[in-house]
Amino acid sequence: MTPEAFIQQQAAAAVLALYGTEVADSSLQVSVTRKEFEGDYTLVTFPLLKITRQAPDVCGNAIGQWLVDNVKEIAAYNSNLSFSPLYWNETLSAMAADGEYGQLPATGKRIMVEFSSPNTNKPLHLGHIRNNLLGDSVSRILKACGNEVIKATLVNDRGVHICKSMYAWEKLFNGATPQSTGKKGDHLVGDCYVAYAKLEKEHPEVLEDVHKMLVDWEAGNPHVRELWAMMNGWVFDGFAETYKALGISFDKVDYEHDTYLLGKELVQKGLEMGAFVKDPDGSVWCDLTADGLDRKLVLRGDGTSVYITQDLGTAERRFANYNLDSHVYVVGNEQDYHFQVLKLILGKLGFDWASQIYHLSYGMVELPEGKMKSREGTVVDADDLIQSMYEEAKKTSEESGKLEDLSDAEKDQLYHMIGLGALKYFIIKVDPKKTMLFNPKESIDFNGNTGPFIQYTHARICSILRKATVAFGPADAMGAQPSAKEVRLTKLLGLFPGKVAEAGAALSPAVIANYAYDLAKEFNQYYHETPILKEENQAVLKYRLELISVLARTLRSAMGLLGIELPERM
């Protein structure tokens, strides 16, 4: 039970005892007391004035005094309520005994989160990394909020952009393969895409050949289909390596070549319902001008699909096949308009669940030198970035001189953990809606609001716990009167379930990232001011060990929601 819920429950009992009126716990407003005032929590009395028929201060004093006299966990009332040490000990003991602390009760809801959704004409880059990390973390957070979560991706494996890489490979790459070049397949195909862009600049007429290749693909031309399958296979193998390195996985993978025709039946349904109109050239449109938008093409005059057609059909199939309660699309903010249109059209088609579609719109990742452009080859490749983060973590860790007793295998694992943790945290700590500037050297810093700082804090706690010579457990949380710093730590630990709920509601892993940093920062201040292993009083020693044990576990849980591992040694 949260402190707010505890006070609501006890205040309701006070109102009943003092005024003979039952009130619902949830109707009472409780908030954390502002730092400049004395006390822990504030009970808002204005909603009770109709019941008490007293001035706010009189009502507040009466309820506050009743709580002090009758609830042993309430120590004092001075306009605000202050908890007794007993309450904080009980709170810490309950957290220590809860093996799934931070996991919220099951909601019975099923949510699909679609993310990544790459094109198969280039390797994954820094922009894809932000998408993947957000999608994976949001999935973990929604699961911690008690939902059943399905992680999905829709691979864009057909279209003109794919044919451009295919055309360049045929004309310029002399049968090169990943095996013959020693390149990952997605990198080789990405080289083809860049080469095509240069070719088209010099010879614009090649675009006609590319469009003919797309027509041949849709007609099932065996040669084009074989080339397409071969090059996509190279890319899929490359993607798999990158996903594994990032710790990303999916429960459901759709491919555009299977889904691009979906939605045509919905277009016919929309025509019959009067939601769509057919123009003289045979094209079909949805008029959204009354909704403040434009007319939207949903089917070309020649009967071919457009992108929104596919998304309409895919959404309808997913909600039907998986009995979804909601669907989250993790897509960059350049597609804001697309998802506005998608929701509106699905609503006009009569799907009640259209209101349960959410677009997690995130800002682009930029570099100090500016925006990235795939066709010009000026992107930061995901594989190169992961490797550079490993090298930076290795360099920084070796300079610390604290790893001499680790084996080479243990060091290698640690460098990967630190490098990946630095990358993930630096990206995830930023509010998804904001455009962010990525600086690798800043991300690997062992001080400040970084992944390595939190990882090092966890390792420090684990070192203390390893050196402890006494056994301790949840019951030891009741064994000592907490100091002001220990109360502060316990309060912060108590916020974790609420932060999980907040992050889930906002679809913002940044909430969890910054909570973990606050917790790590608070521990380090406590560590520098408070002796732990040198404490001679055995009850106090066990209390402190149990406190930091819960803290380490909460850090692991919080960072785990971000897909970040915490080492026990650094």
FIVOMAR-313076 format. One line per field, with one value per residue (C-alpha): y, z, x. Coordinates in nm, 2 decimals, always signed. Each point is the difference from the previous one (the first is absolute). Layout:
% residues N
north [Y;...] .
up [Z;...] .
east [X;...] .
% end
This chain:
% residues 570
north [+0.00;+0.34;+0.27;+0.20;-0.30;-0.07;+0.36;-0.01;-0.32;+0.14;+0.35;-0.17;-0.17;+0.33;+0.17;-0.28;+0.01;+0.38;+0.09;-0.33;+0.00;-0.26;+0.12;-0.20;-0.02;+0.10;+0.32;+0.14;+0.20;-0.06;+0.14;+0.01;+0.30;+0.26;+0.01;+0.35;-0.12;-0.24;-0.35;-0.28;+0.01;+0.25;-0.09;+0.25;+0.08;+0.23;-0.29;-0.10;+0.34;-0.09;-0.30;+0.16;+0.35;+0.14;+0.24;-0.18;+0.05;-0.12;-0.31;-0.07;+0.03;-0.23;-0.27;+0.04;-0.03;-0.31;-0.16;+0.07;-0.14;-0.31;-0.10;-0.11;+0.06;+0.37;+0.19;+0.36;+0.25;+0.36;+0.10;-0.30;-0.36;-0.16;-0.38;-0.17;-0.21;-0.30;+0.08;+0.03;-0.33;-0.17;+0.14;-0.12;-0.34;-0.04;+0.10;-0.24;-0.29;+0.07;-0.20;+0.18;+0.35;+0.25;-0.25;+0.13;-0.21;-0.17;+0.21;-0.27;+0.22;-0.10;+0.26;-0.03;+0.23;+0.03;+0.14;-0.02;-0.07;+0.05;+0.02;-0.28;+0.23;+0.10;-0.10;+0.13;+0.33;+0.24;+0.11;-0.37;-0.04;+0.26;-0.16;-0.35;+0.11;+0.19;-0.28;-0.27;+0.21;+0.11;-0.37;-0.09;+0.29;-0.09;-0.36;+0.13;+0.19;-0.33;-0.03;-0.29;+0.15;-0.11;+0.14;+0.03;+0.13;+0.06;-0.04;+0.22;-0.24;+0.10;+0.32;+0.24;+0.05;-0.37;-0.02;+0.28;-0.21;-0.30;+0.19;+0.14;-0.35;-0.14;+0.29;+0.09;-0.27;-0.28;-0.28;+0.11;-0.19;+0.03;-0.30;+0.13;+0.35;-0.09;+0.25;-0.04;-0.05;+0.31;+0.21;-0.13;+0.08;+0.34;+0.06;-0.09;+0.26;+0.28;-0.10;+0.02;+0.35;+0.11;-0.18;+0.16;+0.35;-0.06;-0.20;+0.09;-0.23;-0.30;+0.07;-0.14;-0.33;-0.01;+0.05;-0.27;-0.23;+0.08;-0.09;-0.32;-0.08;+0.05;-0.21;-0.28;+0.00;-0.29;+0.17;+0.32;-0.21;-0.21;+0.30;+0.17;-0.31;-0.04;+0.36;+0.02;-0.32;+0.18;+0.29;-0.22;-0.18;+0.33;+0.14;-0.31;+0.06;+0.37;-0.09;-0.26;+0.25;+0.25;-0.26;+0.05;-0.27;-0.02;-0.22;+0.07;+0.09;+0.11;+0.07;+0.26;-0.24;-0.20;+0.31;+0.26;-0.13;+0.00;+0.27;-0.02;-0.17;+0.28;+0.25;-0.17;-0.01;+0.38;+0.06;-0.19;+0.18;+0.34;+0.07;+0.01;+0.14;-0.11;+0.27;-0.01;-0.15;-0.29;+0.11;-0.03;+0.27;+0.07;+0.37;+0.11;+0.38;+0.01;-0.14;+0.28;-0.21;-0.06;-0.26;-0.32;-0.24;-0.36;-0.18;+0.11;+0.03;-0.32;-0.19;-0.02;+0.06;+0.30;-0.02;+0.09;-0.28;-0.25;+0.15;-0.01;-0.37;-0.09;+0.18;-0.17;-0.34;+0.05;+0.11;-0.29;-0.27;+0.10;+0.14;+0.31;+0.27;+0.25;+0.04;+0.23;+0.10;+0.12;+0.22;+0.33;+0.33;+0.05;-0.24;+0.19;+0.08;-0.36;-0.13;+0.27;-0.11;-0.37;+0.05;+0.22;-0.24;-0.30;+0.18;+0.09;-0.37;-0.07;-0.16;+0.10;-0.10;+0.28;+0.23;-0.26;+0.06;+0.20;+0.15;+0.03;+0.29;+0.05;+0.26;-0.06;-0.07;+0.25;+0.01;+0.31;+0.03;-0.01;-0.24;-0.34;-0.10;-0.37;+0.06;+0.21;-0.25;+0.25;-0.21;-0.13;-0.38;-0.19;-0.28;+0.26;+0.19;-0.31;-0.09;+0.35;+0.01;-0.33;+0.14;+0.32;-0.21;-0.21;+0.30;+0.18;-0.32;-0.09;+0.36;-0.06;-0.28;-0.20;-0.30;-0.18;-0.30;-0.07;-0.25;+0.12;-0.16;+0.19;+0.32;-0.04;-0.06;+0.30;+0.23;-0.11;+0.06;+0.35;+0.11;-0.12;+0.14;+0.34;+0.01;-0.11;+0.23;+0.31;-0.05;-0.11;+0.27;+0.26;+0.06;-0.19;+0.31;+0.20;+0.00;-0.10;+0.06;-0.32;+0.03;-0.34;+0.14;+0.17;-0.33;-0.21;+0.24;-0.17;+0.31;+0.19;-0.11;-0.30;-0.37;-0.08;+0.22;-0.21;-0.33;+0.10;+0.09;-0.35;-0.16;+0.20;-0.12;-0.36;+0.04;+0.11;-0.29;-0.25;+0.12;-0.02;-0.27;-0.01;-0.15;+0.23;+0.00;+0.19;-0.03;+0.20;+0.30;+0.04;-0.01;+0.36;+0.36;+0.14;+0.32;+0.29;-0.13;-0.35;+0.13;+0.20;-0.32;-0.20;+0.27;-0.01;-0.38;+0.03;+0.21;-0.28;-0.16;+0.35;+0.08;-0.32;+0.10;+0.35;-0.12;-0.24;+0.26;+0.25;-0.27;+0.16;-0.21;+0.33;+0.00;-0.32;+0.10;+0.32;-0.18;-0.25;+0.29;+0.18;-0.33;-0.06;+0.36;-0.01;-0.33;+0.15;+0.29;-0.24;-0.22;+0.29;+0.12;-0.33;-0.29;-0.33;-0.29;+0.19;+0.03;-0.18;-0.02;-0.33;+0.10;+0.32;-0.18;-0.25;+0.27;+0.19;-0.31;-0.08;+0.36;+0.00;-0.36;+0.13;+0.30;-0.22;-0.22;+0.30;+0.14;-0.33;+0.00;+0.36;-0.03;-0.34;+0.19;+0.19;-0.32;+0.08;-0.25;+0.10;-0.17;-0.12;+0.10;+0.30] .
up [+0.00;-0.10;+0.27;-0.17;+0.01;+0.37;+0.09;-0.20;+0.18;+0.35;-0.08;-0.11;+0.34;+0.17;-0.18;+0.09;+0.37;+0.03;-0.22;-0.04;-0.38;-0.22;-0.29;-0.27;+0.05;-0.36;+0.04;+0.24;-0.15;+0.13;-0.14;+0.09;+0.22;-0.18;+0.10;+0.16;+0.25;+0.30;-0.03;-0.24;-0.16;-0.02;+0.03;-0.20;+0.23;-0.23;-0.15;+0.36;+0.10;-0.10;+0.24;+0.29;-0.03;+0.15;-0.12;-0.19;+0.28;+0.27;-0.21;-0.08;+0.37;+0.11;-0.25;+0.05;+0.38;-0.03;-0.23;+0.24;+0.29;-0.17;-0.27;+0.13;-0.35;+0.02;+0.22;-0.02;-0.17;-0.06;-0.29;-0.17;+0.11;+0.10;+0.01;+0.30;-0.04;+0.04;-0.32;-0.20;+0.15;-0.09;-0.35;-0.06;+0.15;-0.24;-0.30;+0.11;+0.02;-0.34;-0.25;-0.29;+0.14;-0.27;-0.20;+0.00;+0.02;-0.32;-0.20;-0.23;-0.30;-0.31;-0.17;-0.32;-0.03;-0.36;-0.03;-0.21;-0.34;-0.21;-0.37;-0.15;-0.21;+0.27;+0.33;+0.33;+0.11;+0.30;-0.08;+0.00;+0.33;+0.17;-0.15;+0.11;+0.35;+0.05;-0.13;+0.21;+0.32;-0.05;-0.04;+0.32;+0.19;-0.13;+0.11;+0.35;+0.00;+0.00;-0.37;-0.24;-0.26;-0.36;-0.16;-0.37;-0.30;-0.36;-0.24;-0.30;-0.25;-0.33;-0.20;-0.22;+0.27;+0.01;-0.37;-0.01;+0.20;-0.22;-0.32;+0.12;+0.11;-0.35;-0.18;+0.22;+0.25;-0.23;+0.20;+0.34;+0.30;+0.38;-0.02;-0.29;+0.15;+0.37;+0.07;+0.20;-0.25;+0.11;-0.05;-0.35;-0.10;+0.16;-0.22;-0.30;+0.11;+0.03;-0.33;-0.17;+0.13;-0.16;-0.33;-0.02;+0.05;-0.31;-0.20;+0.11;-0.27;+0.21;+0.22;-0.28;+0.01;+0.38;-0.04;-0.26;+0.25;+0.26;-0.26;-0.08;+0.37;+0.05;-0.31;+0.16;-0.25;+0.11;-0.05;+0.19;+0.28;+0.04;+0.01;+0.25;+0.23;-0.01;+0.09;+0.26;+0.15;+0.04;+0.17;+0.24;+0.11;+0.06;+0.19;+0.22;+0.11;+0.09;+0.19;+0.20;+0.08;+0.12;+0.20;-0.22;-0.09;-0.14;+0.06;-0.34;-0.33;-0.30;-0.35;-0.23;-0.30;+0.20;+0.12;-0.28;-0.16;+0.33;+0.03;-0.35;+0.15;+0.25;-0.28;-0.16;+0.34;+0.03;-0.34;+0.09;+0.33;-0.16;+0.19;-0.32;-0.34;-0.35;-0.23;-0.38;-0.06;+0.23;+0.30;+0.34;+0.27;+0.35;+0.06;+0.33;-0.05;+0.26;+0.24;-0.08;-0.23;-0.38;-0.24;+0.04;-0.29;+0.11;-0.34;-0.33;-0.32;-0.13;+0.30;+0.18;+0.37;+0.17;+0.34;+0.20;-0.17;+0.14;+0.35;+0.01;-0.09;+0.24;+0.29;-0.07;-0.02;+0.32;+0.21;-0.13;+0.02;+0.34;+0.17;+0.08;+0.25;-0.15;-0.24;+0.03;-0.30;+0.07;-0.30;-0.05;+0.02;-0.38;-0.02;+0.24;-0.28;-0.12;+0.33;+0.05;-0.34;+0.09;+0.32;-0.17;-0.29;+0.22;+0.21;-0.31;-0.10;+0.33;+0.21;+0.36;+0.08;-0.22;+0.31;+0.15;-0.25;+0.13;-0.19;+0.22;-0.20;+0.07;-0.11;-0.23;+0.11;-0.13;+0.02;+0.08;-0.38;-0.08;-0.14;-0.15;-0.35;-0.11;-0.37;+0.04;+0.23;+0.29;+0.26;+0.32;-0.05;+0.30;-0.01;-0.02;+0.29;+0.22;-0.07;+0.07;+0.33;+0.10;-0.08;+0.20;+0.30;-0.02;-0.01;+0.29;+0.21;-0.05;+0.10;+0.34;+0.08;+0.20;-0.22;+0.04;+0.18;-0.28;-0.27;-0.36;-0.07;+0.30;-0.11;-0.35;+0.13;+0.23;-0.29;-0.21;+0.30;+0.07;-0.36;-0.08;+0.33;-0.08;-0.35;+0.12;+0.30;-0.19;-0.26;+0.23;+0.27;-0.24;-0.03;-0.32;-0.14;-0.01;-0.27;+0.15;-0.07;+0.04;+0.14;+0.06;+0.23;+0.23;+0.03;+0.13;+0.29;+0.34;+0.17;-0.05;-0.15;-0.20;-0.02;+0.12;+0.31;+0.09;-0.08;+0.22;+0.28;-0.02;-0.01;+0.31;+0.19;-0.10;+0.12;+0.34;+0.02;-0.10;+0.29;+0.26;+0.26;+0.15;-0.14;-0.05;-0.14;-0.02;+0.37;+0.07;-0.16;+0.33;+0.21;+0.02;+0.00;-0.35;-0.04;-0.21;-0.29;+0.04;+0.01;-0.32;-0.17;+0.12;-0.14;-0.34;+0.00;+0.07;-0.31;-0.24;-0.07;-0.06;-0.24;-0.19;-0.03;-0.10;-0.27;-0.13;-0.03;-0.17;-0.21;+0.12;+0.11;+0.10;+0.32;+0.11;-0.12;+0.20;+0.31;-0.01;-0.02;+0.30;+0.20;-0.09;+0.08;+0.34;+0.09;-0.08;+0.23;+0.27;-0.05;+0.04;+0.32;+0.17;+0.12;-0.10;+0.05;+0.28;+0.20;+0.34;+0.10;-0.16;-0.03;-0.18;-0.22;-0.11;-0.06;-0.23;-0.19;-0.06;-0.11;-0.26;-0.11;-0.09;-0.16;-0.22;-0.10;-0.09;-0.21;-0.19;-0.05;-0.12;-0.24;-0.11;-0.12;-0.23;-0.12;+0.19;+0.20;+0.32;+0.08;+0.35;-0.04;-0.18] .
east [+0.00;+0.14;+0.03;-0.27;-0.24;+0.09;-0.09;-0.32;-0.10;+0.07;-0.14;-0.33;-0.01;+0.06;-0.29;-0.23;+0.11;-0.02;-0.29;-0.20;+0.02;+0.15;+0.22;+0.17;+0.38;+0.06;-0.20;+0.26;+0.28;+0.35;+0.32;+0.37;+0.08;+0.20;+0.36;-0.02;-0.26;+0.02;-0.15;-0.02;-0.35;-0.28;-0.37;-0.22;-0.30;-0.20;-0.21;-0.10;-0.14;-0.36;+0.03;+0.18;-0.17;+0.33;+0.26;+0.29;+0.25;-0.24;-0.09;+0.36;+0.11;-0.27;+0.08;+0.37;-0.02;-0.23;+0.26;+0.29;-0.21;-0.13;+0.25;+0.34;+0.16;-0.09;+0.25;-0.11;-0.23;+0.10;-0.23;+0.16;+0.04;+0.33;+0.05;+0.17;+0.31;-0.22;-0.18;+0.32;+0.13;-0.32;+0.02;+0.35;-0.07;-0.30;+0.21;+0.28;-0.25;-0.16;+0.20;-0.18;+0.01;-0.09;-0.21;-0.36;-0.31;-0.13;-0.24;-0.13;+0.09;+0.19;+0.22;+0.20;+0.30;+0.14;+0.35;+0.32;-0.18;+0.31;+0.05;+0.20;+0.22;+0.25;+0.14;-0.15;+0.14;-0.01;-0.36;-0.11;+0.17;-0.21;-0.31;+0.10;+0.10;-0.32;-0.22;+0.18;-0.01;-0.36;-0.09;+0.18;-0.17;-0.35;+0.06;+0.11;-0.33;-0.18;-0.08;+0.06;+0.23;+0.07;+0.31;-0.04;+0.18;-0.10;+0.30;-0.03;+0.15;-0.15;-0.04;+0.20;+0.27;+0.06;+0.02;+0.26;+0.25;-0.08;+0.05;+0.34;+0.12;-0.08;+0.17;+0.29;+0.10;+0.11;-0.17;+0.14;-0.13;+0.05;+0.23;+0.21;+0.03;+0.02;-0.28;-0.32;-0.28;-0.19;+0.32;+0.05;-0.36;+0.04;+0.30;-0.21;-0.26;+0.26;+0.15;-0.34;-0.06;+0.33;-0.10;-0.34;+0.16;+0.21;-0.25;-0.36;-0.15;+0.09;-0.30;-0.22;+0.19;-0.05;-0.38;+0.00;+0.17;-0.27;-0.27;+0.18;+0.02;-0.38;-0.06;+0.21;+0.29;+0.22;+0.33;-0.10;-0.16;+0.32;+0.22;-0.24;+0.00;+0.38;+0.07;-0.27;+0.14;+0.34;-0.17;-0.20;+0.31;+0.17;-0.30;+0.00;+0.36;-0.07;-0.32;+0.19;+0.27;-0.27;-0.19;-0.31;-0.25;-0.35;-0.31;-0.15;+0.17;-0.20;+0.13;-0.12;-0.01;-0.26;-0.20;+0.01;-0.32;-0.19;-0.25;-0.15;-0.31;-0.03;+0.01;-0.30;-0.17;+0.06;-0.15;-0.31;-0.03;+0.05;+0.31;+0.21;-0.07;+0.12;+0.13;-0.06;+0.35;-0.09;+0.21;-0.16;+0.02;-0.10;-0.10;+0.14;-0.05;-0.28;+0.26;+0.24;+0.22;+0.00;-0.14;+0.20;+0.06;-0.07;+0.02;+0.15;-0.19;+0.17;-0.12;+0.34;+0.04;+0.17;+0.17;-0.31;-0.19;+0.25;-0.01;-0.38;-0.01;+0.29;-0.17;-0.33;+0.17;+0.20;-0.29;-0.21;+0.27;+0.15;-0.31;+0.19;-0.11;+0.24;+0.29;+0.30;+0.20;+0.36;+0.07;+0.19;-0.19;+0.03;-0.29;-0.23;-0.25;-0.01;-0.11;-0.26;-0.15;+0.02;-0.20;-0.26;-0.05;-0.03;-0.26;-0.20;+0.01;-0.18;+0.28;-0.05;+0.36;+0.13;+0.01;+0.24;+0.27;+0.29;+0.29;+0.31;+0.15;+0.36;+0.25;+0.29;+0.36;+0.25;+0.37;+0.22;+0.06;-0.37;-0.27;+0.08;-0.10;-0.01;+0.02;+0.31;+0.17;+0.03;-0.17;+0.15;-0.02;-0.14;+0.26;+0.28;-0.15;-0.04;+0.36;+0.13;-0.20;+0.18;+0.34;-0.08;-0.12;+0.32;+0.22;-0.18;-0.01;+0.37;+0.10;-0.18;+0.24;-0.26;-0.04;+0.33;-0.16;-0.25;+0.06;+0.01;-0.34;-0.15;+0.16;-0.14;-0.35;+0.03;+0.11;-0.30;-0.23;+0.14;+0.01;-0.35;-0.13;+0.16;-0.16;-0.34;-0.02;+0.12;-0.27;-0.28;+0.04;-0.11;-0.38;-0.10;-0.18;+0.32;+0.26;+0.33;+0.37;+0.21;+0.35;+0.17;+0.27;-0.25;-0.20;+0.29;+0.08;+0.01;-0.13;-0.32;-0.33;+0.14;-0.05;+0.35;-0.05;-0.31;+0.18;+0.30;-0.24;-0.15;+0.34;+0.10;-0.30;+0.07;+0.36;-0.13;-0.25;+0.28;+0.22;-0.28;+0.07;-0.35;-0.32;-0.30;-0.35;-0.33;-0.07;+0.32;-0.16;-0.19;+0.32;+0.11;-0.13;+0.07;+0.20;-0.13;+0.21;-0.14;-0.35;+0.08;+0.13;-0.31;-0.23;+0.18;-0.02;-0.37;-0.05;+0.10;-0.35;-0.14;+0.28;-0.07;-0.37;+0.10;+0.24;-0.26;-0.27;+0.24;+0.17;+0.32;+0.30;+0.17;-0.21;+0.16;+0.35;+0.00;-0.15;+0.29;+0.24;-0.16;+0.02;+0.36;+0.09;-0.17;+0.17;+0.35;-0.07;-0.11;+0.31;+0.24;-0.17;-0.10;+0.22;-0.15;+0.25;+0.17;-0.32;+0.05;-0.37;-0.11;-0.37;+0.10;+0.25;-0.27;-0.25;+0.24;+0.10;-0.37;-0.06;+0.27;-0.09;-0.35;+0.15;+0.23;-0.29;-0.22;+0.28;+0.02;-0.38;-0.01;+0.30;-0.14;-0.31;+0.24;+0.17;+0.32;+0.20;+0.18;+0.33;+0.09;+0.36;+0.16] .
% end
